[in-house]
Amino acid sequence: MRAFNSTQRRATTDSLTGLPNRSSAEERARNLNSEGKAFALVMADLDHFKRLNDSRGHAAGDQALRLFAETLRLSLRSGDMAARWGGEEFVLILPHSSPAQAQEVVDRIRAKLAETLLAGNIPPSRPASASATQL
């Protein structure tokens, strides 16, 4: 049973960030859609990610991805879903959210990320501007 659960978790989770993966996000959106439940979908990516990887190496890029994933976890409401879509792209699925509520979530994520960057809670190899993109 443990082996099955472990295999299932690996199949639905991004190993680098610990967030659900793209297929998990697609399934969640399909389920909400089939149940007729309203939700907002937000796409986000890290600015200048390729430049960070090219200039500081993949370890710094991985650190940025993990930092952003943790910021998402700390910023979302219960029932919201953040998933790694691919590369430096992430998707947020926000059940029962209007566009204005989704904007509030994005603003909260930006504020938390800025707070983390200003506090210096990351290594000095961080990009000058890692943030969620505009809706």
DSSP file (Angstrom, degrees, kcal/mol; ACC not computed):
  #  RESIDUE AA STRUCTURE BP1 BP2  ACC     N-H-->O    O-->H-N    N-H-->O    O-->H-N    TCO  KAPPA ALPHA  PHI   PSI    X-CA   Y-CA   Z-CA
    1    1 A M     >        0   0    0      0, 0.0     4,-2.5     0, 0.0     5,-0.2   0.000 360.0 360.0 360.0 -42.3    0.0    0.0    0.0
    2    2 A R  H  >  +     0   0    0      1,-0.2     4,-2.6     2,-0.2     5,-0.2   0.904 360.0  51.9 -62.2 -40.5    2.8    2.4    0.8
    3    3 A A  H  > S+     0   0    0      2,-0.2     4,-2.4     1,-0.2    -1,-0.2   0.904 110.0  48.9 -63.0 -41.1    4.5    1.7   -2.5
    4    4 A F  H  > S+     0   0    0      2,-0.2     4,-2.7     1,-0.2    -2,-0.2   0.937 112.4  47.6 -63.4 -46.7    1.3    2.4   -4.3
    5    5 A N  H  X S+     0   0    0     -4,-2.5     4,-2.5     1,-0.2    -2,-0.2   0.893 112.2  50.0 -62.3 -39.9    0.8    5.7   -2.5
    6    6 A S  H  X S+     0   0    0     -4,-2.6     4,-2.3     2,-0.2    -1,-0.2   0.916 112.0  47.1 -64.5 -43.5    4.4    6.7   -3.1
    7    7 A T  H  X S+     0   0    0     -4,-2.4     4,-1.8     2,-0.2    -2,-0.2   0.904 112.4  50.4 -64.0 -41.8    4.0    6.0   -6.8
    8    8 A Q  H  X S+     0   0    0     -4,-2.7     4,-1.0     2,-0.2    -2,-0.2   0.915 110.2  49.6 -62.8 -43.7    0.8    7.9   -7.0
    9    9 A R  H >X S+     0   0    0     -4,-2.5     4,-0.9     1,-0.2     3,-0.6   0.911 110.6  49.8 -63.4 -42.7    2.3   10.9   -5.2
   10   10 A R  H 3< S+     0   0    0     -4,-2.3     3,-0.3     1,-0.2    -1,-0.2   0.846 108.7  53.7 -64.5 -32.9    5.3   10.9   -7.6
   11   11 A A  H 3< S+     0   0    0     -4,-1.8    -1,-0.2     1,-0.2    -2,-0.2   0.709 117.8  35.0 -74.5 -19.7    3.0   10.7  -10.6
   12   12 A T  H << S+     0   0    0     -4,-1.0     9,-2.0    -3,-0.6     2,-0.4   0.402 108.4  72.9-114.5   0.8    1.0   13.8   -9.5
   13   13 A T  B  < S-A   20   0A   0     -4,-0.9     2,-0.5    -3,-0.3     6,-0.1  -0.934  76.8-122.1-124.6 139.8    3.7   15.9   -7.9
   14   14 A D     >  -     0   0    0      5,-3.5     4,-2.4    -2,-0.4     5,-0.2  -0.688  23.1-147.0 -75.6 122.7    6.5   18.0   -9.3
   15   15 A S  T  4 S+     0   0    0     -2,-0.5    -1,-0.1     1,-0.2    -5,-0.0   0.793  90.9  48.9 -67.4 -29.4    9.6   16.6   -7.8
   16   16 A L  T  4 S+     0   0    0      1,-0.1    -1,-0.2     3,-0.1    -2,-0.0   0.934 125.6  22.2 -76.7 -46.6   11.5   19.9   -7.6
   17   17 A T  T  4 S-     0   0    0      2,-0.1    -2,-0.2    52,-0.0    -1,-0.1   0.680  91.3-129.9 -97.7 -19.9    8.9   22.2   -6.1
   18   18 A G     <  +     0   0    0     -4,-2.4    -3,-0.1     1,-0.3     3,-0.1   0.461  67.2 127.0  79.7   0.0    6.6   19.7   -4.3
   19   19 A L  S    S-     0   0    0     -5,-0.2    -5,-3.5     1,-0.1    -1,-0.3  -0.441  73.7 -85.7 -81.2 160.8    3.6   21.3   -6.0
   20   20 A P  B     -A   13   0A   0      0, 0.0    64,-2.3     0, 0.0    -7,-0.3  -0.306  52.1-120.2 -57.4 154.3    1.1   19.3   -8.0
   21   21 A N     >  -     0   0    0     -9,-2.0     4,-2.0    62,-0.2     3,-0.3  -0.301  29.3 -88.2 -93.7-178.7    2.1   18.9  -11.6
   22   22 A R  H  > S+     0   0    0     62,-0.4     4,-2.8     1,-0.2     5,-0.2   0.884 125.1  52.6 -58.0 -44.2    0.4   19.9  -14.8
   23   23 A S  H  > S+     0   0    0      1,-0.2     4,-2.2     2,-0.2    -1,-0.2   0.866 108.5  51.8 -65.1 -33.7   -1.7   16.8  -15.2
   24   24 A S  H  > S+     0   0    0     -3,-0.3     4,-2.3     2,-0.2    -1,-0.2   0.906 111.0  47.8 -65.6 -41.2   -3.0   17.3  -11.6
   25   25 A A  H  X S+     0   0    0     -4,-2.0     4,-2.5     2,-0.2    -2,-0.2   0.911 110.9  50.8 -66.0 -42.3   -3.9   20.9  -12.4
   26   26 A E  H  X S+     0   0    0     -4,-2.8     4,-2.5     1,-0.2    -2,-0.2   0.915 111.1  48.9 -61.4 -42.1   -5.6   19.8  -15.7
   27   27 A E  H  X S+     0   0    0     -4,-2.2     4,-2.6     2,-0.2    -2,-0.2   0.910 110.5  50.6 -63.9 -42.1   -7.6   17.1  -13.8
   28   28 A R  H  X S+     0   0    0     -4,-2.3     4,-2.5     2,-0.2     5,-0.2   0.924 111.8  47.4 -62.3 -44.1   -8.7   19.6  -11.1
   29   29 A A  H  X S+     0   0    0     -4,-2.5     4,-2.5     2,-0.2    -2,-0.2   0.910 112.0  50.3 -64.4 -42.2   -9.9   22.1  -13.7
   30   30 A R  H  X S+     0   0    0     -4,-2.5     4,-2.9    -5,-0.2    -2,-0.2   0.918 111.5  48.9 -60.2 -43.7  -11.8   19.4  -15.6
   31   31 A N  H  X S+     0   0    0     -4,-2.6     4,-1.8     2,-0.2    -2,-0.2   0.929 112.3  46.5 -64.1 -45.8  -13.4   18.3  -12.3
   32   32 A L  H  <>S+     0   0    0     -4,-2.5     5,-2.5     1,-0.2     4,-0.3   0.916 114.5  49.1 -61.6 -41.8  -14.5   21.8  -11.4
   33   33 A N  H ><5S+     0   0    0     -4,-2.5     3,-1.4     1,-0.2    -2,-0.2   0.928 110.6  48.6 -63.0 -46.5  -15.7   22.4  -14.9
   34   34 A S  H 3<5S+     0   0    0     -4,-2.9    -1,-0.2     1,-0.3    -2,-0.2   0.792 110.3  52.3 -67.6 -26.7  -17.7   19.1  -15.0
   35   35 A E  T 3<5S-     0   0    0     -4,-1.8    -1,-0.3    -5,-0.2    -2,-0.2   0.483 113.8-120.4 -84.4  -3.2  -19.3   19.9  -11.6
   36   36 A G  T < 5 +     0   0    0     -3,-1.4     2,-0.4    -4,-0.3    -3,-0.2   0.722  60.5 151.2  72.5  22.0  -20.3   23.3  -12.9
   37   37 A K      < -     0   0    0     -5,-2.5    -1,-0.2    -6,-0.2     2,-0.2  -0.717  44.9-123.9 -90.5 134.7  -18.3   25.2  -10.3
   38   38 A A        +     0   0    0     -2,-0.4    58,-2.9    57,-0.0     2,-0.3  -0.476  38.9 163.4 -73.6 144.3  -16.9   28.6  -11.1
   39   39 A F  E     -B   95   0B   0     56,-0.3     2,-0.4    57,-0.2    54,-0.0  -0.986  32.7-127.6-156.6 156.1  -13.2   29.2  -10.8
   40   40 A A  E     -B   94   0B   0     54,-2.2    54,-2.9    -2,-0.3     2,-0.5  -0.831  18.6-153.3-103.0 146.9  -10.5   31.6  -11.9
   41   41 A L  E     -B   93   0B   0     -2,-0.4     2,-0.4    52,-0.2    52,-0.2  -0.987  11.2-172.1-122.4 127.0   -7.3   30.3  -13.6
   42   42 A V  E     -B   92   0B   0     50,-2.4    50,-2.8    -2,-0.5     2,-0.4  -0.971   8.8-157.4-122.0 131.4   -4.1   32.3  -13.3
   43   43 A M  E     +B   91   0B   0     -2,-0.4     2,-0.3    48,-0.2    48,-0.2  -0.902  19.5 174.1-104.9 137.4   -0.9   31.7  -15.2
   44   44 A A  E     -B   90   0B   0     46,-2.7    46,-3.3    -2,-0.4     2,-0.3  -0.973   8.5-179.5-139.2 153.0    2.3   33.0  -13.8
   45   45 A D  E     -B   89   0B   0     -2,-0.3     2,-0.5    86,-0.2    88,-0.2  -0.952  34.4 -98.9-145.0 168.8    6.0   32.7  -14.6
   46   46 A L    >   -     0   0    0     42,-1.0     3,-1.1    -2,-0.3    86,-0.1  -0.788  39.0-124.0 -92.7 125.7    9.3   33.9  -13.2
   47   47 A D  T 3  S+     0   0    0     84,-0.6    82,-0.2    -2,-0.5    -1,-0.0  -0.378  89.2   5.2 -64.5 142.5   10.8   37.0  -15.0
   48   48 A H  T 3> S+     0   0    0      1,-0.1     4,-2.0     3,-0.1    -1,-0.2   0.734  81.6 145.3  60.0  27.0   14.3   36.6  -16.4
   49   49 A F  H <>  +     0   0    0     -3,-1.1     4,-2.6     1,-0.2     5,-0.2   0.911  68.5  50.7 -64.7 -43.2   14.4   32.9  -15.5
   50   50 A K  H  > S+     0   0    0      1,-0.2     4,-2.8     2,-0.2    -1,-0.2   0.913 109.9  50.9 -61.2 -41.9   16.5   32.0  -18.6
   51   51 A R  H  > S+     0   0    0      2,-0.2     4,-2.6     1,-0.2     5,-0.3   0.895 109.7  50.8 -62.9 -39.6   19.0   34.7  -17.8
   52   52 A L  H  X>S+     0   0    0     -4,-2.0     4,-3.0     2,-0.2     5,-0.6   0.952 112.7  45.4 -61.9 -49.5   19.3   33.4  -14.2
   53   53 A N  H  X5S+     0   0    0     -4,-2.6     4,-1.3     1,-0.2    -2,-0.2   0.912 116.0  46.8 -59.8 -43.3   19.9   29.9  -15.3
   54   54 A D  H  <5S+     0   0    0     -4,-2.8    -1,-0.2    -5,-0.2    -2,-0.2   0.879 122.6  32.9 -68.3 -38.7   22.4   31.0  -18.0
   55   55 A S  H  <5S+     0   0    0     -4,-2.6    -2,-0.2    -5,-0.2    -3,-0.2   0.805 133.2  24.4 -91.0 -30.8   24.4   33.4  -15.7
   56   56 A R  H  <5S-     0   0    0     -4,-3.0     4,-0.3    -5,-0.3    -3,-0.2   0.535 107.2-113.4-114.8  -9.9   24.1   31.6  -12.3
   57   57 A G     X< -     0   0    0     -4,-1.3     4,-1.6    -5,-0.6     3,-0.4  -0.132  35.6 -69.9  97.5 164.8   23.6   28.0  -13.2
   58   58 A H  H  > S+     0   0    0      1,-0.2     4,-3.0     2,-0.2     5,-0.2   0.780 124.5  64.0 -68.0 -27.4   20.7   25.5  -12.8
   59   59 A A  H  > S+     0   0    0      2,-0.2     4,-2.1     1,-0.2    -1,-0.2   0.912 104.9  46.7 -62.8 -40.6   21.1   25.3   -9.0
   60   60 A A  H  > S+     0   0    0     -3,-0.4     4,-2.2    -4,-0.3    -1,-0.2   0.895 112.3  50.8 -67.1 -39.5   20.2   29.0   -8.7
   61   61 A G  H  X S+     0   0    0     -4,-1.6     4,-2.2     2,-0.2    -2,-0.2   0.917 109.7  49.8 -62.8 -43.0   17.3   28.4  -11.1
   62   62 A D  H  X S+     0   0    0     -4,-3.0     4,-2.5     1,-0.2    -2,-0.2   0.905 109.3  52.5 -61.5 -40.9   16.1   25.5   -9.0
   63   63 A Q  H  X S+     0   0    0     -4,-2.1     4,-2.5     1,-0.2    -1,-0.2   0.910 108.7  50.1 -60.9 -42.7   16.3   27.6   -5.9
   64   64 A A  H  X S+     0   0    0     -4,-2.2     4,-2.5     2,-0.2    -1,-0.2   0.904 110.5  49.7 -63.4 -41.4   14.2   30.3   -7.5
   65   65 A L  H  X S+     0   0    0     -4,-2.2     4,-2.3     2,-0.2    -2,-0.2   0.917 112.4  46.9 -64.0 -43.1   11.6   27.8   -8.5
   66   66 A R  H  X S+     0   0    0     -4,-2.5     4,-2.3     2,-0.2    -2,-0.2   0.897 111.8  51.4 -65.9 -39.5   11.4   26.3   -5.0
   67   67 A L  H  X S+     0   0    0     -4,-2.5     4,-2.3     2,-0.2    -2,-0.2   0.928 111.5  46.6 -62.1 -45.6   11.2   29.8   -3.5
   68   68 A F  H  X S+     0   0    0     -4,-2.5     4,-2.5     2,-0.2    -2,-0.2   0.908 110.9  52.5 -65.1 -40.8    8.3   30.8   -5.7
   69   69 A A  H  X S+     0   0    0     -4,-2.3     4,-2.4     1,-0.2    -1,-0.2   0.914 110.4  47.9 -60.2 -42.7    6.5   27.5   -5.0
   70   70 A E  H  X S+     0   0    0     -4,-2.3     4,-2.2     2,-0.2    -1,-0.2   0.895 109.4  53.5 -65.9 -39.1    6.8   28.1   -1.3
   71   71 A T  H  X S+     0   0    0     -4,-2.3     4,-1.2     2,-0.2    -2,-0.2   0.908 108.9  49.7 -60.6 -42.1    5.6   31.7   -1.7
   72   72 A L  H >X S+     0   0    0     -4,-2.5     4,-1.7     1,-0.2     3,-0.6   0.939 109.4  51.1 -61.7 -46.5    2.5   30.3   -3.6
   73   73 A R  H 3< S+     0   0    0     -4,-2.4    -2,-0.2     1,-0.2    -1,-0.2   0.889 113.2  45.4 -58.0 -40.3    1.9   27.8   -0.8
   74   74 A L  H 3< S+     0   0    0     -4,-2.2    -1,-0.2     1,-0.2    -2,-0.2   0.693 116.0  46.4 -76.8 -18.8    2.0   30.5    1.9
   75   75 A S  H << S+     0   0    0     -4,-1.2    -2,-0.2    -3,-0.6    -1,-0.2   0.652  92.1  89.4-100.7 -18.2   -0.2   33.0   -0.1
   76   76 A L  S  < S-     0   0    0     -4,-1.7     2,-0.1    -5,-0.1     3,-0.1  -0.442  71.7-118.8 -87.7 157.2   -3.1   30.8   -1.3
   77   77 A R    >   -     0   0    0      1,-0.1     3,-1.9    -2,-0.1     2,-0.1  -0.435  44.8 -81.2 -83.1 161.5   -6.3   30.2    0.5
   78   78 A S  T 3  S+     0   0    0      1,-0.2    -1,-0.1    -2,-0.1     3,-0.1  -0.448 121.4  27.4 -59.9 133.0   -7.5   26.8    1.6
   79   79 A G  T 3  S+     0   0    0      1,-0.4    -1,-0.2    -2,-0.1     2,-0.1   0.148  94.7 114.5  96.2 -19.4   -9.0   25.0   -1.5
   80   80 A D    <   -     0   0    0     -3,-1.9     2,-0.4    14,-0.1    -1,-0.4  -0.452  55.8-144.2 -77.0 158.3   -6.9   27.0   -4.0
   81   81 A M  E     -C   93   0B   0     12,-2.5    12,-3.0    -2,-0.1     2,-0.4  -0.991  15.0-171.5-130.5 130.5   -4.4   25.0   -6.1
   82   82 A A  E     +C   92   0B   0     -2,-0.4     2,-0.3    10,-0.2    10,-0.2  -0.966  17.4 174.3-112.2 135.9   -0.9   26.0   -7.3
   83   83 A A  E     -C   91   0B   0      8,-2.5     8,-2.6    -2,-0.4     2,-0.7  -0.980  37.1-112.5-139.5 151.3    0.8   23.7   -9.7
   84   84 A R  E     -C   90   0B   0    -64,-2.3   -62,-0.4    -2,-0.3     6,-0.3  -0.770  27.4-172.9 -83.4 120.4    3.9   23.8  -11.7
   85   85 A W  E     -     0   0B   0      4,-2.0     2,-0.2    -2,-0.7     5,-0.2   0.864  58.4 -59.7 -81.9 -39.4    2.8   24.0  -15.4
   86   86 A G  E >  S-C   89   0B   0      3,-1.7     3,-3.0     1,-0.1    -1,-0.3  -0.666  97.0  -7.2 160.7 145.9    6.3   23.5  -16.8
   87   87 A G  T 3  S-     0   0    0      1,-0.3    -1,-0.1    -2,-0.2    -2,-0.0  -0.311 132.6 -20.9  54.9-123.2    9.7   25.2  -16.8
   88   88 A E  T 3  S+     0   0    0    -42,-0.1   -42,-1.0    -3,-0.1     2,-0.4   0.152 114.6 109.3-101.4  18.1    9.2   28.4  -14.9
   89   89 A E  E <   -BC  45  86B   0     -3,-3.0    -4,-2.0   -44,-0.2    -3,-1.7  -0.773  43.7-177.0-100.6 140.1    5.5   28.5  -15.5
   90   90 A F  E     -BC  44  84B   0    -46,-3.3   -46,-2.7    -2,-0.4     2,-0.4  -0.923  12.5-149.1-131.0 154.8    2.9   28.0  -12.8
   91   91 A V  E     -BC  43  83B   0     -8,-2.6    -8,-2.5    -2,-0.3     2,-0.4  -0.975   4.4-157.6-125.7 142.0   -0.9   27.8  -12.8
   92   92 A L  E     -BC  42  82B   0    -50,-2.8   -50,-2.4    -2,-0.4     2,-0.6  -0.974   1.5-162.0-116.3 132.1   -3.3   28.8  -10.0
   93   93 A I  E     -BC  41  81B   0    -12,-3.0   -12,-2.5    -2,-0.4   -52,-0.2  -0.970   9.0-173.2-114.6 118.1   -6.8   27.3   -9.8
   94   94 A L  E >   -B   40   0B   0    -54,-2.9   -54,-2.2    -2,-0.6     3,-0.9  -0.829  11.9-150.3-119.0  90.5   -9.0   29.4   -7.6
   95   95 A P  E 3  S+B   39   0B   0      0, 0.0   -56,-0.3     0, 0.0     3,-0.1  -0.234  79.3  12.0 -60.1 147.8  -12.4   27.9   -7.0
   96   96 A H  T 3  S+     0   0    0    -58,-2.9     2,-0.4     1,-0.2   -57,-0.2   0.820  98.3 137.7  57.3  35.9  -15.3   30.3   -6.3
   97   97 A S    <   -     0   0    0     -3,-0.9    -1,-0.2   -59,-0.1    -3,-0.1  -0.934  43.4-151.3-120.1 135.5  -13.2   33.3   -7.4
   98   98 A S     >  -     0   0    0     -2,-0.4     4,-2.5    -3,-0.1     5,-0.2  -0.428  40.8 -98.6 -85.4 169.8  -14.1   36.2   -9.6
   99   99 A P  H  > S+     0   0    0      0, 0.0     4,-2.2     0, 0.0     5,-0.1   0.892 126.7  52.6 -57.1 -38.1  -11.6   38.0  -11.7
  100  100 A A  H  > S+     0   0    0      2,-0.2     4,-1.7     1,-0.2     5,-0.1   0.899 109.6  47.7 -66.0 -39.3  -11.3   40.7   -8.9
  101  101 A Q  H  > S+     0   0    0      2,-0.2     4,-1.9     1,-0.2    -1,-0.2   0.886 110.0  52.7 -67.5 -38.0  -10.7   38.0   -6.3
  102  102 A A  H  X S+     0   0    0     -4,-2.5     4,-2.4     1,-0.2    -2,-0.2   0.902 106.9  52.9 -62.9 -40.2   -8.1   36.4   -8.5
  103  103 A Q  H  X S+     0   0    0     -4,-2.2     4,-2.6     1,-0.2    -1,-0.2   0.888 106.4  53.4 -61.8 -39.0   -6.3   39.8   -8.8
  104  104 A E  H  X S+     0   0    0     -4,-1.7     4,-2.2     2,-0.2    -1,-0.2   0.900 108.6  49.7 -61.5 -40.9   -6.3   40.0   -5.0
  105  105 A V  H  X S+     0   0    0     -4,-1.9     4,-2.4     2,-0.2    -2,-0.2   0.935 111.3  48.4 -63.4 -46.5   -4.6   36.6   -4.8
  106  106 A V  H  X S+     0   0    0     -4,-2.4     4,-2.6     1,-0.2    -2,-0.2   0.910 111.4  50.3 -61.2 -42.4   -2.0   37.7   -7.4
  107  107 A D  H  X S+     0   0    0     -4,-2.6     4,-2.4     1,-0.2    -1,-0.2   0.894 109.7  51.0 -62.8 -39.1   -1.4   40.9   -5.5
  108  108 A R  H  X S+     0   0    0     -4,-2.2     4,-2.4     2,-0.2    -2,-0.2   0.899 110.5  49.4 -64.5 -40.8   -0.9   38.9   -2.3
  109  109 A I  H  X S+     0   0    0     -4,-2.4     4,-2.7     2,-0.2    -2,-0.2   0.930 111.1  49.2 -63.9 -45.8    1.6   36.6   -4.0
  110  110 A R  H  X S+     0   0    0     -4,-2.6     4,-2.7     1,-0.2    -2,-0.2   0.920 111.9  48.7 -59.5 -44.3    3.5   39.6   -5.3
  111  111 A A  H  X S+     0   0    0     -4,-2.4     4,-2.4     2,-0.2    -1,-0.2   0.915 112.6  47.5 -63.8 -43.4    3.6   41.2   -1.9
  112  112 A K  H  X S+     0   0    0     -4,-2.4     4,-2.3     2,-0.2    -1,-0.2   0.904 113.0  48.9 -65.2 -41.4    4.8   38.0   -0.2
  113  113 A L  H  X S+     0   0    0     -4,-2.7     4,-2.6     2,-0.2    -2,-0.2   0.922 111.7  48.6 -64.5 -44.2    7.5   37.5   -2.8
  114  114 A A  H  X S+     0   0    0     -4,-2.7     4,-2.8     1,-0.2     5,-0.2   0.906 110.9  51.5 -61.7 -41.6    8.7   41.1   -2.5
  115  115 A E  H  X S+     0   0    0     -4,-2.4     4,-2.0     2,-0.2    -1,-0.2   0.917 111.3  47.3 -61.0 -44.0    8.8   40.7    1.2
  116  116 A T  H  X>S+     0   0    0     -4,-2.3     5,-1.8     2,-0.2     4,-0.5   0.917 113.5  47.4 -64.5 -44.3   10.8   37.5    1.0
  117  117 A L  H ><5S+     0   0    0     -4,-2.6     3,-0.9     1,-0.2     5,-0.2   0.914 113.2  47.9 -64.7 -43.1   13.3   39.0   -1.5
  118  118 A L  H 3<5S+     0   0    0     -4,-2.8    -1,-0.2     1,-0.2    -2,-0.2   0.835 106.7  57.2 -67.7 -32.1   13.7   42.2    0.5
  119  119 A A  H 3<5S-     0   0    0     -4,-2.0    -1,-0.2    -5,-0.2    -2,-0.2   0.622 109.5-126.0 -73.6 -11.4   14.3   40.2    3.7
  120  120 A G  T <<5 +     0   0    0     -3,-0.9    -3,-0.2    -4,-0.5    -2,-0.1   0.799  57.3 151.0  73.1  28.2   17.2   38.4    1.9
  121  121 A N      < +     0   0    0     -5,-1.8    -4,-0.1     2,-0.1    -1,-0.1   0.177  57.1  63.2 -80.4  20.5   15.8   35.0    2.6
  122  122 A I  S    S-     0   0    0     -5,-0.2     4,-0.1    -6,-0.2   -58,-0.0  -0.932  97.3 -86.5-136.9 161.6   17.4   33.7   -0.5
  123  123 A P    >   -     0   0    0      0, 0.0     3,-1.4     0, 0.0    -3,-0.1  -0.266  43.1-106.8 -67.0 158.1   21.0   33.3   -1.6
  124  124 A P  T 3  S+     0   0    0      0, 0.0    -4,-0.0     0, 0.0     0, 0.0   0.580 110.8  77.7 -63.4  -8.5   22.6   36.3   -3.3
  125  125 A S  T 3   +     0   0    0    -69,-0.0     3,-0.1     2,-0.0   -69,-0.1   0.344  68.9 124.8 -82.9  10.2   22.5   34.5   -6.7
  126  126 A R  S <  S-     0   0    0     -3,-1.4   -65,-0.1     1,-0.1     2,-0.1  -0.260  70.2 -99.1 -67.7 155.5   18.8   35.4   -7.0
  127  127 A P        -     0   0    0      0, 0.0     3,-0.4     0, 0.0    -1,-0.1  -0.373  27.5-119.5 -70.2 155.3   17.5   37.2  -10.0
  128  128 A A  S    S+     0   0    0      1,-0.3     2,-0.3   -80,-0.1   -80,-0.1   0.814 103.6  23.0 -64.3 -29.6   16.9   41.0   -9.7
  129  129 A S        +     0   0    0    -82,-0.2     2,-0.7     2,-0.0    -1,-0.3  -0.738  64.8 162.4-145.2  91.0   13.3   40.6  -10.5
  130  130 A A        +     0   0    0     -3,-0.4     2,-0.3    -2,-0.3   -84,-0.1  -0.943  30.0 137.3-106.6 114.1   11.5   37.3   -9.9
  131  131 A S        -     0   0    0     -2,-0.7   -84,-0.6   -86,-0.2   -86,-0.2  -0.971  57.7 -89.0-151.8 163.3    7.8   37.9   -9.9
  132  132 A A        -     0   0    0     -2,-0.3   -86,-0.1   -26,-0.2   -88,-0.1  -0.519  50.9-115.5 -71.3 144.0    4.4   36.7  -11.0
  133  133 A T        -     0   0    0    -88,-0.2    -1,-0.1    -2,-0.2   -90,-0.0  -0.346  38.7 -82.2 -77.9 164.2    3.4   38.1  -14.4
  134  134 A Q              0   0    0      1,-0.2    -1,-0.1    -2,-0.1   -91,-0.1  -0.293 360.0 360.0 -62.0 146.2    0.5   40.4  -14.9
  135  135 A L              0   0    0     -3,-0.1    -1,-0.2   -93,-0.1   -92,-0.1   0.509 360.0 360.0 -60.1 360.0   -2.9   38.7  -15.2
